[in-house]
Amino acid sequence: MRASLFVALACLLAACGPYHAGAQSSRFDGERFSNPTPPDRIWSDFWKWQFTRERMPWPEWIENPPSSPPPARVEDAELLVTFVGHATVLLQTNGLNVLTDPIWSERATPLSFYGPVRRRAPGVAFERLPKIDAVVVSHNHYDHMDLPSLKMLWDRDRPRIIVPLGNAEIVKRADESIEVTELDWGQSVEVGKAARIVATPVQHWSQRGPFDRNKALWAGYILDVPGGGVFFAGDTGLGDGWWVDEVKKLSSPPRLALLPIGAFLPRWFMAYQHINPEEAVKVYQTIGARYAMGLHWETFPMADDNPEQALMEFETARAAAGVSAEAFRAMLPGQSWRIPSP
């Protein structure tokens, strides 16, 4: 235990930055990044939440439904979406395999003995995952930037790994040889033969250790491909909707939106950083996506809501907005969805 504590402390203290040395801008003051809308919570609010939590119970373990492994490729413009779990989604279209925020680790934490622990297996075992061409990482929180998973992917497939500004240094701690592409909001990179990945604004924050808060950027992504794009929000609060308007400027209405619907309670603390199910439905409608899928609700106990509460509020919000169950789905890990091109 003493050795584990030493290793954990060393990992946390190593995460202190600075990670980015670029020019100052409206969102970067030379040291830290920020959203246009300032946070409405301070550090002491986190401890208030910790000491006043009313957690809804989670099962110790949840079995996934039976599923088949995804194919090696989808060569045409049809989009095959396979939910791995939490914010990890496999997108297959136009001969391209893209993975979002991959995490196969047991815990979403730098500590081997404390922190959110996985309550269900990944919907696709790593050895059944097809060759990955590109990986997008939305931000550096441990449940979204899992260095062991990125290392495994790099060793096996050498994918294009795309992160927001300031995060390359963190990824390279897993392996200095890993090649990482950093993007600012609005910047893009070509992948495959006819695809482009665009980094978009979202309202969130970053932190790996006690001294590096917001020293790296956070982002959503648009996978721009023939047949209709995909918007992946990562983690985000809604705020006044400023970032939704920016996403609309960066792309035509997407074929699919991947939006978080969990980890939203208590609202007094979570609203700035995590949308709730009702807000997820609102974002889906506002950006004009044809379809949507809910993320971030069924694998790791990150907040005070549990899967049952998230699913119940999602279904209520979807029905109240007149959105069909076929258009906006909350799938289980391992399940796939074939979405035709228009």
N, C-alpha and C positions, 0 to 999 in steps of 0.2 A: 504494500500500500504506500509506503514512504517513497519508493522509487516511482510509482505511478504519479504521486503528487508532484514530485520534482519535474518529471517529464511534462505534465500538464501545465505547471507554472512556467516552465521554459517556453512552451508553445505559445502561451498567452502573452508573455512579455516580448516574444519575438514579433508579435503582431502589433507594432507601434507606428509603422510608417516612418517618414512620408513615402507614399507610393507613387505620387505623380508630381512632376516638376514642370508642367506646362505653363503657358501664359495665363494670366488672370482673365476671368470672364464674368458674365453675369451670374454664373453658377459655381465659380471656383475663385476663391479669394487668395490663391497662392499656397494654401495649406489644406483647406477643407472645401468640400462641395456642399451645395444647398439646393433646396427647392424654391421656386418663386414664393410659395406660401410658407411662412415660418412654422416650425413645430409648435403645437399647442400644449406640449407636455415637457417637463423638465426631468432631470435624472432622479430626483427624489420621488417622482410619481411612479417610477419603476418599482421602488422599494415599497411604496404604499400599496401597489397592486400585489406584490409578492406576499405581503403580510395580511392582506384582506381578501385573498382569492376565494372564490366559491366555484371550485372546479366541478364540472359535470363528470361523472365516472366514465372511464374508458374500459373496454374489455382488456384483459391481459393479452389476449391473442385473438386475431380475426382471420379465419381461413378465406383465401381468395376463391372465387368460382373457378371451375375447370376452364382451361383456355388452351389454344393452340399457339405454337410459336409463330412470330411474324415471318413473312416471306423474305427472301434475300433482297429483293428489289420490287418496286412498282414502276414499270417503265413508262407508262403513259401519264396523262394529266390527272388521272384519278388520284385522290388523296386517301391514303390509309393511315389512320390515327390509332396508335396503340398506347393505352394508359399503363405506364409502369408503376406509378404511385407518387403521391405528394405533388411535386411540380415537375416530375420526370415524365416526358411524353416522347414517343418515337413517331416522327413524321416521315412518311415514305411517299414520294411522288416524283415523276419525271426522272427516274433512275437515281434519285438522291435520298440518302438516309440522314436525317437530322435529329439530334437528341437535345432536349431542353433540360437544364439544371439536373444533371444526373447524380443520383445518390443511391448507392447499393449498401452503404454502411449501416451498422446496427444502431448507431446513435448519431443524432444531429448535434454534435458537441465536440470540442477538442478533448474532453475528458472520457476516459474509458469506463468510468464508474459512476458518472452522474450526468444528468441532462436528458432531454427527450429521447426515448428509446422507441424503436420501431415496433408497431403493434400488428403489422402484417408483412408478409414477404413481398419483395418486388414482384410485380405482375409478370415480368419477364426475367427469368434467371439470366445472369450475365453471360453464361456460356451459350445461351440460346439467342442472344442478341445478334442481329446481322451486323456486318461491317458498317461502321459509322463514318460518314464523310465529314460531318460538321457538328460541333457542339456549341450551343449558346448558353452562357452563364449570366443570369440576370443581376446578381449582386453577391457579396462575399459572406453573407450569413451562412452558418454551418449547415443548415438544412437545404441550401441552394448551391453553395460552392463546397463540394465534398472532394477534398484533394485525393483520398485513396481511389475514388471512382475515376477521377480524371487521369490519374496515373495508370490505372488498369486500361482505360480506353486508349491512352497514348501508346502504351507498350504494345497493345494488340493491333490497333488500326491506324495510328498516326493521323487522327482527324484534324480538321481545321478547328481550333478552339478559339472562340470569340467571347470577349469579356468587355465590360465598360472600362473607361479610363481608370488607370491606377491599380488594376487588378492583376496584371501580368506578373508582377513581382511575387505576389502571393501564390499564384498557380505554379510558378517555377520552383517554389520551395518543395513541391512534391517531386520534381525532377528538373534539373537545370536545362536539360535538353529539350523540354517541351516547348514547342513553338506556339506563341500566343498572339492573337490579333486584338488590339485594343480599339474600341470605337467610342467616340463621343456621340451624344444625341444628334441624330440627323445624318451621321456618317454611315456609309455602307461598304460592303465588301462582296465581291462576286464569288459564288461557290458553284461547283458543277458546271454544266454546259450552258444553262439558261436560267440561273437562279441568282438572287441577290438577297443578302441579309442586311436589314437596316436597323440600327439602334434607335429606340424611341424614348422620349421622356416617360417616366412614371413617378408617382409621389411615394418615395420610400427613404431609406437611409442605409448606411453601411457600418459594420464594426466586426472585427475579429478578436480584439483584445481590449484591455481597459483604457488604452491610450490612443486608439486609432479611429475614433468615431468620425465618420464622413470623410476620411482621407482618401477614399476611393469612391468612384461614381456607381450608381445603380441604373438599370435600364430595363425596358421591354424590348421586344424585337418583332420585326415583320419579316417573314420569309416570303419573298416576292417570287412567285413561280408561275409558269403558264397554267391556266386553269383556275387561277384565283389564289390569293395570298393567305397566309396564316399570321395572326397577331398573337404573340405570347406576352402576357403582362408580367410574368414573374410574381413579385409581391408589389402591391400598391394600395394606398388609400385613395379616396376620391377627391377630397378637398372641394374646391369650387368647380372641378372638372377641367382645369386648365390644361392638363396633359392629354385629355381625351381629344380636345380640339387640335392639339399638335399632332397626335397620331393620325387624325383624319387628313391633315395637310401632307403627311408623308406617304400616303398610300391611298389607293382606291379602296372602297369597302371590301374587307377581307372575306374570303370564303369561310374561314373559321376563326373564332376568337377563343383563346385558352385563358380563362379567367379564374382567379381564386375565389372560393366561396366559403372557406373555413378559416379558423383562427381569428375570429372577429369579436369575441367577448373577453372582457367587458368593454362596451363601446366607449366609455369615457376615456379608456386608455388606448384602445386599438384603432379607433376611427381614423386617426391621421395616417396610419401605416398599412391597414388592412381593410379592404372593402368587405361589406357583409353581403349575403345573398341578394338582398333587394338592390343594392348598389351594383352588383355584378350584372343583374338583368338590365339595369339602366344603362350601364356601359355598353353591353351587347347591342342594345337598341340604338344608342347614340352613334356608335361608330358604323352602324349599318351592316354588321356581319350577317351572312346567310345562316350560319350555324355557330354554336358555342358549346364549350365543354368546361365543366367545373373542376377546379384543382384544389389541392392544399387543404383537404378536409378529412382524410380517411386513414392516414398512416402514422403521423407523429402527433402526440398531444402537445401542441405548441401554445395553446391559450386556454381559456376556461370553457369554451364550448366543446362538445364531443361530436362524433359523426352523426348520431341520431338527430341532434339539434340542428346541425348544419344542413342535413338533408331535408328535414322538416321545413325549416325556414326557406330553403331554396325552392322547394316544391310550391310552398305558399306564394312566394314572390313571383315565381314563373307564371303560375295560374292567374294571379291578380293582374299581371301585365298582359295577359292574353297570348303568352308565348307557349307554343306547343312543346310537349315532351320530346318530340322528334327533332325540334330545332335547337334546343338547349338541353344537353344531357349531363347528368352526373354519373359517369361510368365508374365501374370498379376496376381495380388493378388487374391487368391481364386481358381486359376486354378491348376489342378493336371496333373501329367504325369506318366504313368505306363511304367516302363522300365523292360523288361524281363531279366532274368539271361542268360548268354551266352549259 
